[in-house]
Amino acid sequence: MKKFVQVGCGIRGIEGYAEPIIKEFSEHIQLCGVYDINKKRAALVSYYGGVEVPVYDDFDEMLREVKPDTVIVTTKDSMHDFYVIKALEAGCDVIVEKPMTTTFDKANAIKEAEEKSGKKVTVVFNLRYLPFFVTVKELMRSGVIGEVLSVHFEWLLSTHHGADYFRRWHRIRENSGSLLVHKSTHHFDLVNWFLEDDPVAVNAFGTRRFYGPTREKRSERCLTCEYKTTCEYFLDIHEPPMDKLYLECEDADGYIRDKCIFSEEIDIEDSVSVNVLYKKGAVMSYSLTAHSPYEGMRIAFNGTGGRLEFCKMDRRYAEFGKGINNVISIFDREGNKTVINAPQDAEGGHGGSDEKIRKNLFIGCTEDPLGQMADTRAGMMSIGIGMAANVSMKENRRVCLDEFYKDL
Ligand SMILES: NC(=O)c1ccc[n+]([C@@H]2O[C@H](COP(=O)([O-])OP(=O)(O)OC[C@H]3O[C@@H](n4cnc5c(N)ncnc54)[C@H](O)[C@@H]3O)[C@@H](O)[C@H]2O)c1
């Protein structure tokens, strides 16, 4: 039986990996050890999993002792490269959460380490498994709108979900590479995958005018805030699972999960507008808004043979999209409109996509006709757009990916 270990035991690490491995995949693989800089949080793997999993004080010691086949990396984004490279050097395959990493240098280093090791890095892009996006992929592959000429893509994060990125480590660029890397990596990967093309050049603008020090009534954190009864963004960290995962583990590392979203410390954008040129010639306009009254996305592909467009709302806001939500519309050049009611999200994490990808990750997949399993290259291309956008905003210029990625 293959031996797995995991580094990073936060909400994603436990709910998305450790717990399901123990409870659903124990006939196929064994979780032989976990490591996190917060040992208390790492110990919660045994609590949630219901069986004792060894907690290590040191990542290298875990590798030496267990000699795992595969290492799962679910730490904060900026540490992914550190553990991915160590795991490869120890002769292990790696499963790493999105974004693969946060800078061009780190991405190149992962690629180099992978090539040297002869082992394999898989980047987890669970949205490729969402039934809705699978339908879009199949339609795009069928050539229903011909060659794609342009893409218009809007992703909206509600103030329920979007605000959460401004409470935690994500709000510091150094940790997450900004939302353009941390969050948009999902979106850029979808477009790269739908188009089966590579981005070559990026131009971007970004601002932060909603979160950050935009109001006087702010504090260090929600728990002790004097405005907690009136602030519409108050987060109760006593609510499970936040109490166990974060509040009760704070004394071990000082990770505060409910920091004020109006803090001066925040240095990432909350509104971005990005233009991308693809190798085969398609152009994309993309925007991410992290402070919307509702959550969802709209996308339109304009092709030589017509247009394909759809809208997808987060289930909490489905009512707002009545009539257009989950509907794929295709317009041909003869004036016909075809409407396809795409499959609804399934039960489970991220519309059922987590369950599907886990089967491939933990049992293995012999066939992958839609190319859903993502490798280092796909990881690099999706973050490449976000990182190039960061450079574009900083240096006020158009940025080409091959300035940073060689031989891809
Ligand atoms: N694919 C998805 O849909 C999805 C969803 C959520 C999170 N994620 C990804 O999962 C990862 C974890 O996110 P999360 O929401 O669980 O965050 P989290 O803050 O809950 O967990 C991060 C964990 O990393 C640990 N950590 C931080 N620095 C470390 C270090 N130097 N060494 C070892 N451990 C360290 C922290 O103690 C914490 O336990 C991120 O990369 C995120 O992008 C992916």
The ligand as a MOL file (V3000), in Angstrom:
LIG
                    3D

  0  0  0     0  0            999 V3000
M  V30 BEGIN CTAB
M  V30 COUNTS 44 48 0 0 0
M  V30 BEGIN ATOM
M  V30 1 N -8.5100 23.9490 -4.2970 0
M  V30 2 C -9.2860 24.6240 -3.4820 0
M  V30 3 O -10.4560 24.8150 -3.7570 0
M  V30 4 C -8.7200 25.1780 -2.2040 0
M  V30 5 C -9.5740 25.6230 -1.1930 0
M  V30 6 C -9.0090 26.1300 -0.0320 0
M  V30 7 C -7.6330 26.1910 0.1200 0
M  V30 8 N -6.8360 25.7540 -0.8860 0 CHG=1
M  V30 9 C -5.3720 25.8180 -0.7370 0
M  V30 10 O -4.9700 25.0290 0.3720 0
M  V30 11 C -3.8660 25.6250 1.0470 0
M  V30 12 C -4.2050 25.7980 2.5260 0
M  V30 13 O -5.2740 26.7020 2.6590 0
M  V30 14 P -6.1890 26.7240 3.9800 0
M  V30 15 O -7.4190 27.4550 3.6440 0
M  V30 16 O -6.2650 25.3650 4.5740 0 CHG=-1
M  V30 17 O -5.3100 27.6520 4.9300 0
M  V30 18 P -5.1040 27.5070 6.5150 0
M  V30 19 O -4.5630 28.7940 6.9600 0
M  V30 20 O -6.3360 26.9880 7.1460 0
M  V30 21 O -4.0140 26.3680 6.6100 0
M  V30 22 C -2.6840 26.5600 6.2790 0
M  V30 23 C -1.8330 25.6880 7.1750 0
M  V30 24 O -0.4670 25.8440 6.7910 0
M  V30 25 C 0.3050 25.8660 7.9820 0
M  V30 26 N 1.5720 26.5130 7.7020 0
M  V30 27 C 1.8070 27.8400 7.4830 0
M  V30 28 N 3.1320 28.0470 7.2800 0
M  V30 29 C 3.7280 26.8230 7.3650 0
M  V30 30 C 5.0570 26.3900 7.2470 0
M  V30 31 N 6.0630 27.2430 7.0300 0
M  V30 32 N 5.3090 25.0830 7.3880 0
M  V30 33 C 4.3260 24.1890 7.6400 0
M  V30 34 N 3.0270 24.5420 7.7710 0
M  V30 35 C 2.7420 25.8510 7.6340 0
M  V30 36 C -0.5500 26.6410 8.9600 0
M  V30 37 O -0.1790 26.4310 10.2980 0
M  V30 38 C -1.9340 26.0780 8.6460 0
M  V30 39 O -2.2260 24.9480 9.4220 0
M  V30 40 C -3.5770 26.9390 0.3130 0
M  V30 41 O -2.5160 26.7480 -0.5800 0
M  V30 42 C -4.8560 27.2160 -0.4510 0
M  V30 43 O -4.6330 27.9110 -1.6640 0
M  V30 44 C -7.3540 25.2290 -2.0280 0
M  V30 END ATOM
M  V30 BEGIN BOND
M  V30 1 1 1 2
M  V30 2 2 2 3
M  V30 3 1 2 4
M  V30 4 1 4 5
M  V30 5 2 4 44
M  V30 6 2 5 6
M  V30 7 1 6 7
M  V30 8 2 7 8
M  V30 9 1 8 9
M  V30 10 1 8 44
M  V30 11 1 9 10
M  V30 12 1 9 42
M  V30 13 1 10 11
M  V30 14 1 11 12
M  V30 15 1 11 40
M  V30 16 1 12 13
M  V30 17 1 13 14
M  V30 18 2 14 15
M  V30 19 1 14 16
M  V30 20 1 14 17
M  V30 21 1 17 18
M  V30 22 2 18 19
M  V30 23 1 18 20
M  V30 24 1 18 21
M  V30 25 1 21 22
M  V30 26 1 22 23
M  V30 27 1 23 24
M  V30 28 1 23 38
M  V30 29 1 24 25
M  V30 30 1 25 26
M  V30 31 1 25 36
M  V30 32 1 26 27
M  V30 33 1 26 35
M  V30 34 2 27 28
M  V30 35 1 28 29
M  V30 36 1 29 30
M  V30 37 2 29 35
M  V30 38 1 30 31
M  V30 39 2 30 32
M  V30 40 1 32 33
M  V30 41 2 33 34
M  V30 42 1 34 35
M  V30 43 1 36 37
M  V30 44 1 36 38
M  V30 45 1 38 39
M  V30 46 1 40 41
M  V30 47 1 40 42
M  V30 48 1 42 43
M  V30 END BOND
M  V30 END CTAB
M  END
